[in-house]
Amino acid sequence: MGIEGLSAADLEALLASAESYAALAEAPEKKLPTLKGRTVINLFLEASTRTRTSFEIAAKRLSADAVNVAGASSSTTKGETLVDTARNLDAMHPDVIVLRHSASGAAHLIARHVRAAVVNAGDGLHEHPSQALLDAATIRKAKGRIAGLDVAICGDIAHSRVARSNLLCLTRLGARVRVVGMGTLVPRGIETMAGDLASQVTVHTNLDEALEGADVVMMLRIQTERLAQASLFPTSREYSRTFGLNAGRLARTKGDAIVMHPGPVNRGVELAPDVADGPRSVILQQVSWGVAVRMAILAAVGGRKDAA
């Protein structure tokens, strides 16, 4: 149900597939017959812009019929359970259900009750596998490799499914990952998530230290909607002063380091505007890779009862 269940070979295969789809974005006819006659339901019960739109575009570029169901328009607002919603949609015989939900394990739950393939588009605090894959694709395109790179993932680690999926994905592809954030926002023992690759993960509470010589800097926003205690987080101004990435701090990284962010960006908090829009930023490239990666995922699971 995420990166956790994929081997390095699986990840490489998906990235290679995404690379083959990436060129389609520049083609005059952005259409392939790969999933012609298949139906993809995007069941997004949590807010999303980039992920939902890119899954829809990915399905349509593969010639699938894409149906979008948002939380506000679903019967879950009337008290219907997630399983009942999924089973009713499955009764319409879709081939793939792409689910985004605020509860960890939601994709795994519905996969046990439907015949369609289930794709995890982000579940609670658990994982965001397609984001990790598009991040890996962006890094590989910009740097030519992933193995041997030093990647700093900075911000609200405790509430970030993006951080979890990237930690798993990037270590399996040979990168060294530096996890950095306020002590209250970095789970104790986070490095053990990498399992046998835990030695490739270091934990920092000092941003300047973590940025030193880094090849890649991935900034994360503070997920205020998930903060159970206001005391975990200071004012935005104080946070920016200590953990915000500005031009001065970026100078501590390698001269060709790239800056990433899964979005949405809180400008002036975790990322200074001149850095977000600067020459080292690959944030919009991440968005572009999102379509190609999600095409690869849909092509891989389309018509099979699997989950990715």
C-alpha positions in Angstrom: 0.0 0.0 0.0 3.0 2.3 -0.4 6.7 2.6 -0.9 7.1 0.3 2.1 6.1 -2.7 0.0 8.3 -1.9 -3.0 11.8 -3.1 -3.6 14.5 -1.0 -5.2 13.9 -2.9 -8.5 10.2 -2.0 -8.3 11.0 1.6 -7.8 13.5 1.7 -10.6 11.0 0.1 -12.9 8.3 2.7 -12.1 10.8 5.5 -12.6 11.9 4.1 -16.0 8.2 3.8 -17.0 7.6 7.4 -15.9 10.6 8.6 -17.9 9.1 7.0 -21.0 5.8 8.9 -20.4 7.4 12.2 -19.6 8.1 13.1 -23.2 4.3 12.9 -24.0 3.9 16.2 -22.2 5.6 17.9 -25.1 3.9 16.0 -27.9 1.2 17.6 -30.0 -1.1 14.6 -29.3 -1.0 13.8 -25.6 -2.7 10.5 -25.8 -1.8 6.8 -25.6 -4.2 3.8 -25.8 -2.7 2.0 -22.8 -5.9 2.0 -20.7 -8.5 2.5 -23.4 -11.8 1.1 -22.2 -10.7 1.2 -18.5 -12.3 3.4 -15.8 -10.4 5.2 -13.1 -12.3 6.7 -10.2 -10.5 9.4 -8.2 -12.0 9.3 -4.8 -10.5 12.3 -3.0 -12.0 12.7 0.5 -9.3 15.1 1.5 -8.4 18.4 -0.1 -5.9 18.3 -3.0 -4.9 20.3 -6.0 -1.8 18.8 -7.6 -2.4 15.1 -6.8 -6.0 15.0 -7.9 -5.5 17.0 -11.0 -2.4 15.0 -12.1 -4.1 11.6 -11.5 -7.0 12.8 -13.7 -4.7 14.0 -16.4 -2.6 10.8 -16.2 -5.7 8.7 -16.6 -6.9 10.7 -19.6 -3.5 10.6 -21.3 -3.7 6.8 -21.0 -7.2 7.0 -22.7 -9.0 5.8 -19.5 -12.3 7.3 -18.5 -11.7 9.4 -15.4 -14.4 10.0 -12.8 -13.8 12.4 -10.0 -15.5 12.2 -6.6 -14.7 14.9 -4.0 -15.4 14.7 -0.3 -18.0 17.5 -0.4 -20.0 15.7 -3.1 -19.8 12.2 -1.7 -22.2 10.4 0.5 -19.6 10.4 3.3 -21.0 13.8 4.2 -24.3 12.0 4.9 -22.7 9.5 7.3 -21.9 6.7 4.8 -18.8 4.8 5.8 -15.7 4.7 3.6 -16.1 1.0 3.0 -19.8 1.4 1.9 -18.8 4.3 -0.4 -16.0 2.1 -1.9 -18.2 -0.9 -2.3 -20.9 1.1 -4.0 -18.4 2.6 -6.4 -16.9 -0.9 -7.0 -20.4 -2.1 -7.9 -20.1 0.1 -11.0 -17.1 -2.0 -12.1 -14.3 0.6 -12.3 -10.8 -0.8 -12.9 -8.9 1.5 -10.6 -9.9 3.5 -7.5 -7.4 6.2 -6.5 -8.0 7.1 -2.9 -6.9 10.1 -0.8 -8.1 10.1 2.8 -7.2 11.6 6.1 -7.1 8.3 7.9 -3.9 6.2 7.9 -4.5 2.8 6.3 -7.6 3.9 4.4 -6.3 2.5 1.0 -5.5 -0.8 2.7 -8.9 -1.0 4.2 -10.9 -0.5 1.0 -8.6 -2.8 -1.0 -9.9 -5.6 1.1 -13.5 -4.9 0.1 -13.3 -4.0 -3.7 -12.4 -5.8 -6.9 -10.8 -2.8 -8.5 -7.1 -2.0 -8.1 -6.6 0.6 -5.3 -4.0 3.3 -5.6 -2.9 5.2 -2.4 -2.9 9.0 -3.2 -2.1 9.8 0.4 -3.5 8.3 3.6 -3.4 10.3 6.9 0.1 10.3 8.4 1.1 7.0 6.8 2.3 7.5 3.2 2.2 9.4 -0.1 3.9 7.0 -2.4 3.3 8.7 -5.7 4.8 12.0 -4.3 7.9 10.1 -3.3 8.2 8.6 -6.8 7.8 12.0 -8.5 10.4 13.5 -6.1 12.8 10.7 -7.0 12.2 11.2 -10.7 12.8 15.0 -10.3 16.1 14.4 -8.4 17.3 11.9 -10.9 16.5 14.2 -13.8 18.3 17.2 -12.2 21.3 15.3 -10.7 21.6 12.4 -13.1 21.5 9.9 -10.2 20.1 9.3 -6.7 22.6 6.8 -5.2 25.3 8.6 -3.1 23.4 11.9 -2.8 22.8 13.7 0.5 19.2 14.7 0.8 17.9 17.0 3.6 14.2 16.7 4.4 13.3 19.7 6.5 10.1 20.7 8.4 7.2 19.1 10.0 8.4 15.5 9.9 5.9 14.2 12.5 2.8 15.0 10.4 4.3 14.4 7.0 3.4 11.3 4.9 5.6 12.8 2.2 8.6 12.6 4.6 7.9 9.0 5.4 7.5 7.9 1.8 10.6 9.8 0.7 12.7 8.4 3.5 11.8 4.9 2.4 12.1 5.6 -1.3 15.4 7.5 -1.4 17.3 5.2 1.0 16.3 2.2 -1.1 17.6 4.0 -4.2 20.9 4.6 -2.4 20.7 8.2 -1.1 21.7 9.4 2.4 18.8 11.2 4.1 19.1 13.9 6.7 15.9 14.5 8.6 15.7 17.9 10.2 13.1 19.8 12.2 12.1 21.1 15.6 12.4 18.5 18.3 8.7 18.5 18.8 8.1 17.8 15.1 10.6 14.9 14.6 9.3 11.5 15.9 11.8 9.7 18.1 13.4 6.8 16.2 12.3 8.0 12.8 15.5 6.6 11.3 14.3 3.0 12.1 11.6 3.4 9.4 14.4 2.7 6.9 14.8 -0.8 8.4 18.1 -2.3 7.3 19.0 1.0 5.8 18.7 3.0 9.0 22.4 3.8 8.9 21.7 6.0 5.8 19.5 8.3 7.9 20.6 11.0 10.3 18.4 13.2 12.5 19.1 16.9 13.1 17.4 19.7 15.0 19.7 22.4 13.6 18.9 23.4 10.0 22.3 25.0 9.3 24.1 21.9 10.3 21.8 19.7 8.2 22.2 21.8 5.1 26.0 21.7 5.1 27.1 20.1 1.8 23.6 18.8 0.9 22.8 17.9 -2.7 19.1 18.2 -2.4 16.9 20.2 0.1 13.3 19.2 0.4 11.3 21.7 2.5 8.0 20.7 4.1 5.2 23.0 5.3 3.9 23.0 8.9 0.7 21.0 8.7 -1.3 23.2 11.1 -4.5 21.3 10.3 -2.9 18.2 11.9 -1.3 19.8 15.0 -3.1 18.5 18.0 -1.2 20.8 20.3 -0.5 24.5 19.6 2.5 24.3 21.9 4.3 22.1 19.4 4.8 25.1 17.1 6.0 28.7 17.8 4.9 31.7 15.8 5.4 31.6 12.0 8.0 34.4 12.3 10.0 32.5 14.9 9.8 29.3 13.0 11.0 31.0 9.8 13.9 32.5 11.6 15.1 29.1 12.8 13.9 26.6 10.2 13.1 28.7 7.1 15.2 28.3 4.0 16.6 31.6 2.7 19.4 32.4 0.3 22.0 32.6 3.1 21.2 29.2 4.4 21.0 27.8 0.9 24.6 28.9 0.4 25.6 26.2 2.9 24.6 23.4 0.5 26.6 22.3 -2.6 26.8 24.9 -5.4 24.5 22.8 -7.6 22.1 21.7 -4.9 18.4 21.8 -5.8 15.4 23.0 -3.7 12.2 21.0 -3.6 8.8 21.3 -2.0 5.7 19.0 -2.4 3.4 22.0 -2.1 1.5 24.0 -1.1 4.3 26.4 -0.2 3.8 28.8 2.7 6.0 31.6 1.3 8.0 33.4 3.9 7.6 30.6 6.5 9.5 27.5 5.5 10.7 28.9 2.2 11.7 32.4 1.2 10.1 33.7 -2.0 13.4 34.4 -3.8 14.5 30.8 -3.1 11.1 29.3 -4.1 11.4 31.1 -7.4 15.2 31.0 -7.7 17.4 29.1 -10.2 17.9 26.2 -7.9 14.2 25.6 -7.4 12.7 22.5 -9.1 9.3 22.8 -7.5 7.4 23.2 -10.8 9.4 20.3 -12.3 8.1 18.2 -9.5 4.6 19.0 -10.6 5.4 18.1 -14.2 6.9 14.8 -13.2 3.7 14.1 -11.1 1.7 13.4 -14.3 4.3 11.1 -15.8 4.8 9.1 -12.5 1.1 8.7 -12.0 0.7 7.5 -15.6 3.3 4.9 -14.8 1.4 3.8 -11.6 -2.0 3.6 -13.4 -0.5 1.7 -16.3 1.1 -0.7 -13.8 -2.0 -1.5 -11.8 -4.8 -0.9 -14.4 -7.1 -3.9 -14.5 -5.4 -5.7 -11.7 -6.6 -6.1 -8.1 -3.4 -4.6 -6.6 -2.5 -1.5 -4.7 0.4 1.0 -5.2 
